[in-house]
Amino acid sequence: MNAKAASIVLMSLVALFGIAAIAAADEAAGADPSKTSTEWRDDTANLEAVRKINEAYERMPFSREFEGVLDDCPVRLEWRIGANLPLAWKGGVAGLIGDEIIMTGGLWMPDRANLTYAYHAKTGTYRKLPPPPVRPQYTQGACDGTRLYVVGGRGAGRRVMRLGREASGDWAWQDMAPLPESEGAGRWLAGVGIWRGKWLFLVGGHPTGTPSEKRDSPQLPDYRLALNVPDAKWERMAPYPGGPRALILSTVVRGKLYVFGGSHPDPVMRANQLTLAKKYGLNVPYNGVPNYRDAYRYDPESNVWTPIRRAPFPLLAGYAVGLDDRYILLMGSADYRTFRVGKTKGRQDPFWSGYGDRILCYDVERDNYAHVGVMPYGVATSPWVCDGKRVYSFGGEPAHAYNLNTENVAQIGTIRITR
């Protein structure tokens, strides 16, 4: 064999084994769906179902459903299921630091435990990390790749904390500047965004002390904290233009904070909902808590909000994930039921039940939305994490009533950029 031929063979082997190594690493993030299935969900059947549903959606232009939207979606997601969480979880904060996705706050069911777990993205295994110094319960936060930030929460009051590695390599919590005294008992169901090294934002939310379906208090102040100023304090931002709003979706792209949707109870609608549900088992629109389509962009340099194109349908309790510094994936949710193969307590039909499962892709350059497809399981209040190659979701709130309406599923979507 001459040198040229040997070189070609060598390059072919490198390419072959390189591709195999990449594929093996990709598979390592998943698990055997026959082993992750539970009493209430069949992961093998549902992965097949989601492939078929998404294939059907690909054959139908998005503009056939909604006017003015984009038919050419730049993103596709290929789904698998990861190893189940050690405990069912919802309403917390997650972020990628190194090769691990850190999860904290929220409610770890069934005992509402105060825990922190790390998921190793390459091995698909979990380990415990130090829990927060207070019990945040439902909370909000963000991650900058080196630290995970937790801002207030239903059980944290004004506390703001971050988790990261010390010089020794140990994980440790640090207190940051607390929210202003006027924050009182704190808030939950708010939106948080981070511009690494510059700003930490807190927008909207529901005041601690009442259920999210009931609210008499006015709009909460929106705050920002300068991360590049020593001993900085939280300062007021220009008010969010959407008014009082909880369960919003938010993220930062190109130094701007984007906020989508949310919900806010209407007292008359809610009273009618309770009356009709009790007397006849009927519902009013949105169960008396209207959901919203409006969306806004905040520029911290000018302290100005700008309306952007409304989403094609209402969004709430989902998650916004930045991708390639241009796109924002809006990962569910919406206030409608979705079904998969499995069980729901109190129902005879063989279905797992959850909430909105559709995924949108917002293009910040085109100011418009495309339809990505559906996720395996439509769960609410589940933080999504993106490493540039995949998106991950852990737990979340379904509607099947198992684990006090809490999931232990790990959803993993491999990203394919199509343009």
C-alpha positions in Angstrom: 0.0 0.0 0.0 1.5 3.3 -1.0 1.6 6.4 1.3 -1.3 8.1 -0.3 -3.5 5.0 0.0 -2.4 4.5 3.6 -3.2 8.1 4.4 -6.7 7.7 2.9 -7.3 4.5 5.0 -6.0 6.2 8.1 -8.3 9.3 7.6 -11.2 7.0 7.0 -10.6 5.1 10.2 -10.3 8.3 12.2 -13.5 9.6 10.7 -15.2 6.3 11.4 -14.1 5.9 15.0 -14.6 9.7 15.5 -18.2 9.5 14.4 -18.7 6.4 16.5 -17.2 8.1 19.5 -19.5 11.1 19.0 -22.5 8.8 18.7 -21.5 6.9 21.8 -21.1 10.1 23.8 -24.5 11.2 22.5 -26.1 7.9 23.5 -24.5 8.1 27.0 -26.9 11.0 27.8 -29.9 8.8 27.3 -31.2 5.6 28.9 -33.2 2.5 28.0 -36.8 3.7 27.8 -38.1 0.3 28.9 -36.2 0.8 32.1 -37.2 4.4 32.7 -40.9 3.8 32.2 -43.0 4.0 35.4 -46.4 3.0 36.6 -47.8 6.2 35.1 -45.9 6.5 31.8 -44.6 4.3 29.0 -41.5 5.9 27.7 -41.0 3.4 24.8 -44.5 4.0 23.5 -44.3 7.7 24.0 -41.0 8.2 22.1 -42.6 6.5 19.2 -45.8 8.6 19.5 -43.8 11.8 19.6 -41.8 10.9 16.5 -45.1 10.3 14.7 -46.7 13.5 16.0 -43.7 15.6 15.0 -43.6 13.9 11.6 -47.2 14.8 11.1 -46.6 18.4 12.1 -43.7 18.7 9.6 -46.1 18.0 6.8 -48.4 20.8 7.8 -47.2 24.4 7.4 -47.4 26.4 10.6 -49.1 29.2 8.7 -52.0 26.9 8.2 -52.8 27.3 11.9 -51.7 30.8 12.5 -51.3 34.0 10.4 -48.0 35.6 9.8 -45.8 33.0 11.3 -42.7 31.3 9.8 -43.0 28.0 8.0 -39.2 27.4 7.8 -38.1 26.3 11.3 -34.3 26.5 11.7 -34.3 23.9 14.5 -35.3 20.3 14.9 -35.2 18.2 18.1 -34.6 14.4 18.2 -35.8 13.0 21.5 -34.7 10.4 24.0 -35.4 9.9 27.7 -32.6 10.0 30.3 -32.3 8.3 33.7 -35.1 9.2 36.0 -34.5 11.7 38.8 -33.9 10.2 42.2 -37.0 12.1 43.4 -39.8 13.8 41.5 -39.2 17.6 41.2 -40.9 20.8 40.0 -40.6 24.5 40.4 -36.9 24.9 40.9 -33.8 26.2 39.1 -31.3 24.4 36.8 -28.1 25.3 35.0 -25.1 23.8 33.2 -21.7 24.1 35.0 -19.0 22.1 33.3 -20.3 18.7 32.4 -23.0 18.8 35.1 -26.5 20.2 35.2 -27.3 21.5 38.7 -30.8 21.4 40.0 -32.0 23.1 43.2 -34.9 24.7 44.9 -38.5 23.9 44.0 -40.3 20.9 45.6 -38.7 17.5 45.7 -41.6 15.2 46.2 -43.3 13.7 48.1 -41.8 15.4 51.2 -41.0 18.8 49.7 -37.4 18.2 50.6 -34.7 20.9 50.3 -32.1 19.3 48.0 -29.6 19.9 45.3 -28.7 17.4 42.6 -26.1 17.3 39.8 -26.7 15.3 36.6 -23.6 14.4 34.7 -24.5 15.0 31.1 -22.1 12.5 29.7 -22.7 9.5 32.1 -26.4 10.2 32.8 -25.8 9.8 36.5 -26.9 11.9 39.5 -25.2 12.9 42.7 -26.1 15.1 45.7 -24.6 18.6 46.3 -25.1 20.9 49.3 -28.7 22.1 49.6 -29.6 25.8 49.8 -29.1 27.4 53.2 -32.9 28.1 53.2 -35.8 26.2 51.7 -36.7 28.2 48.6 -39.6 26.0 47.5 -41.1 27.4 44.3 -38.4 29.8 43.1 -36.7 31.4 40.1 -33.1 31.8 39.0 -30.5 31.5 36.2 -27.0 30.2 35.5 -24.0 31.9 33.9 -22.0 28.7 33.3 -20.0 29.0 36.5 -22.6 29.7 39.2 -26.2 28.9 39.7 -28.3 31.9 41.0 -31.5 31.5 43.1 -33.5 34.8 43.5 -36.1 34.7 46.3 -38.8 32.1 46.2 -41.9 31.2 48.1 -39.9 30.1 51.1 -36.8 32.3 50.7 -38.2 35.8 51.2 -35.6 38.4 50.1 -32.7 36.0 50.1 -30.6 35.8 46.9 -28.0 33.0 46.7 -25.6 31.5 44.3 -24.0 28.0 44.2 -20.5 27.5 42.7 -17.1 25.8 43.2 -14.6 27.2 45.6 -10.9 27.2 44.9 -10.7 23.9 46.7 -13.1 22.4 44.2 -15.9 22.0 46.8 -19.4 23.3 46.0 -20.6 26.0 48.3 -23.5 28.5 48.6 -22.9 32.2 49.0 -25.3 34.9 49.9 -25.6 37.9 47.6 -27.2 41.3 48.0 -30.8 40.7 49.2 -33.8 42.1 47.5 -35.0 45.5 48.8 -36.9 45.5 52.1 -40.1 46.3 50.3 -40.0 42.8 48.9 -41.3 41.6 52.2 -42.1 37.8 52.2 -40.8 37.5 48.6 -42.3 36.2 45.4 -42.5 33.1 43.2 -43.4 32.2 39.6 -41.3 35.2 38.4 -38.9 35.5 35.5 -35.1 35.8 36.0 -32.5 36.4 33.3 -28.7 36.8 33.5 -26.3 38.7 31.2 -23.0 37.1 32.3 -20.8 39.4 34.3 -23.1 42.4 33.9 -26.7 42.1 35.0 -29.1 39.8 36.9 -32.8 40.6 36.2 -36.0 39.8 38.2 -39.3 40.5 36.5 -43.0 39.8 37.5 -44.0 37.0 39.7 -46.7 36.3 42.4 -46.4 37.5 46.0 -45.8 34.9 48.6 -48.8 34.1 50.8 -51.6 33.5 48.3 -52.2 30.8 45.7 -51.4 31.9 42.1 -55.1 31.7 41.1 -55.9 34.5 43.5 -54.4 38.0 43.6 -55.4 41.4 44.9 -52.0 43.0 45.0 -50.7 45.4 42.3 -47.8 44.8 40.0 -44.6 43.9 41.7 -41.5 46.0 41.1 -38.9 44.7 38.6 -35.3 44.7 39.7 -31.8 44.3 38.3 -28.5 43.8 40.0 -25.2 44.9 38.5 -22.7 41.9 38.6 -19.7 44.0 37.6 -20.0 46.5 40.5 -18.6 45.6 43.9 -21.2 45.7 46.7 -24.0 46.6 44.2 -27.6 46.7 45.4 -30.7 45.8 43.6 -32.2 48.7 41.7 -35.5 49.2 40.0 -35.9 48.7 36.3 -38.4 50.4 34.1 -41.7 48.6 34.9 -42.6 45.6 32.8 -45.2 46.9 30.4 -47.5 43.8 30.5 -48.8 44.7 34.0 -49.1 42.2 36.9 -47.9 38.8 35.5 -46.7 35.5 36.8 -45.5 32.3 35.1 -43.7 34.3 32.4 -40.9 32.8 30.2 -37.7 34.8 30.1 -34.1 34.7 28.9 -31.2 36.9 27.8 -30.0 36.9 24.2 -27.4 39.5 22.8 -27.5 41.4 26.0 -31.3 41.9 25.9 -33.9 40.4 28.2 -36.8 38.8 26.4 -40.1 38.1 28.2 -43.0 36.1 26.9 -46.6 35.4 27.9 -47.6 34.6 31.5 -50.9 34.7 33.4 -52.9 36.9 35.8 -56.2 36.0 37.5 -59.3 38.0 36.8 -61.5 38.1 40.0 -64.9 37.9 38.3 -63.7 35.1 35.9 -62.2 33.2 38.8 -65.3 33.5 41.0 -67.4 32.2 38.0 -65.0 29.3 37.5 -65.3 28.2 41.1 -69.1 28.4 41.0 -69.5 26.5 37.8 -66.9 23.9 38.7 -68.6 23.2 42.0 -72.2 23.2 40.7 -71.9 21.6 37.3 -68.3 20.5 36.7 -67.9 23.2 34.0 -65.2 25.7 33.3 -64.9 29.3 32.2 -62.1 30.3 29.8 -58.6 29.7 31.3 -60.3 28.5 34.5 -60.6 32.2 35.4 -56.8 32.9 35.1 -56.3 34.4 31.6 -53.1 33.5 29.8 -51.3 35.9 27.5 -49.5 36.1 24.2 -47.7 39.4 24.5 -43.9 39.6 24.5 -41.3 42.3 25.2 -37.6 43.0 24.9 -35.7 44.9 27.6 -32.5 46.9 26.9 -30.5 47.4 30.1 -28.4 50.1 28.5 -31.4 52.4 27.9 -33.6 50.9 30.6 -36.4 50.7 28.0 -38.9 47.9 27.2 -40.0 47.4 23.5 -42.9 45.3 22.4 -42.0 42.4 20.0 -44.3 40.2 18.0 -46.9 38.4 20.0 -46.7 34.6 20.3 -49.2 32.8 18.1 -50.9 31.3 21.2 -50.7 32.0 25.0 -47.7 30.8 26.9 -47.1 30.3 30.6 -45.2 28.1 33.0 -42.8 27.0 30.3 -39.2 28.0 29.8 -37.2 30.1 27.4 -33.8 28.9 26.2 -31.3 30.9 24.2 -29.6 29.1 21.3 -26.8 30.2 19.0 -27.2 33.8 20.3 -30.1 34.3 17.8 -32.9 31.9 18.6 -35.1 31.5 21.7 -36.7 28.1 22.2 -40.0 28.4 24.0 -40.4 25.1 25.7 -44.2 24.7 26.4 -46.3 25.3 28.3 -49.9 26.3 27.9 -53.1 25.8 29.8 -54.5 22.9 27.9 -54.3 19.2 28.5 -52.0 16.8 26.5 -52.0 13.1 26.6 -49.5 10.2 26.3 -49.5 6.5 26.9 -49.8 5.9 30.6 -52.1 6.6 33.6 -53.7 9.4 35.4 -55.2 8.9 38.8 -59.0 9.2 38.8 -59.3 8.4 35.1 -60.2 5.1 33.5 -58.8 5.8 30.1 -55.1 4.8 29.6 -53.4 8.1 29.3 -50.7 10.1 31.0 -51.9 13.7 31.2 -50.0 16.9 31.2 -50.0 20.5 29.9 -48.9 22.3 26.7 -46.2 20.3 24.8 -45.6 22.5 21.8 -42.2 24.2 21.2 -41.8 27.5 19.4 -38.6 29.0 18.0 -38.4 32.8 18.2 -35.9 34.4 15.8 -34.6 37.7 17.3 -33.5 38.9 13.9 -36.8 38.2 12.1 -39.0 39.0 15.1 -41.1 36.0 14.4 -42.0 32.4 15.5 -41.6 29.0 13.9 -43.0 25.7 15.2 -40.4 23.1 16.3 -42.8 20.3 17.3 -43.8 18.7 20.6 -41.8 17.4 23.5 -42.3 13.9 24.9 -44.1 15.1 28.0 -45.9 18.4 28.4 -44.8 19.5 31.9 -45.0 22.9 33.5 -42.5 24.6 35.9 -39.6 22.6 34.6 -36.4 24.5 33.9 -34.8 23.6 30.6 -31.0 23.7 30.1 -29.2 23.9 26.8 -25.5 23.0 26.2 -25.5 24.0 22.5 -26.0 20.5 21.3 -29.0 19.3 23.4 -31.8 20.6 25.6 -32.6 18.9 28.9 -35.6 19.0 31.2 -36.0 17.3 34.6 -39.2 16.6 36.4 -41.9 19.3 36.1 -45.6 19.5 36.9 -48.0 17.2 34.9 -51.7 16.6 35.5 -51.7 12.9 36.3 -51.8 13.3 40.1 -48.9 10.9 40.8 -46.3 12.2 43.2 -48.6 15.1 44.0 -48.6 16.1 40.3 -44.8 16.0 40.0 -42.7 14.1 37.5 -39.3 12.4 37.7 -38.7 12.2 33.9 -35.6 13.4 32.2 -36.3 14.7 28.6 -33.3 15.1 26.3 -33.6 16.6 22.8 -30.6 16.6 20.4 -30.5 19.8 18.4 -30.3 19.8 14.6 -29.8 23.2 13.0 -31.4 23.0 9.6 -30.3 26.3 8.0 
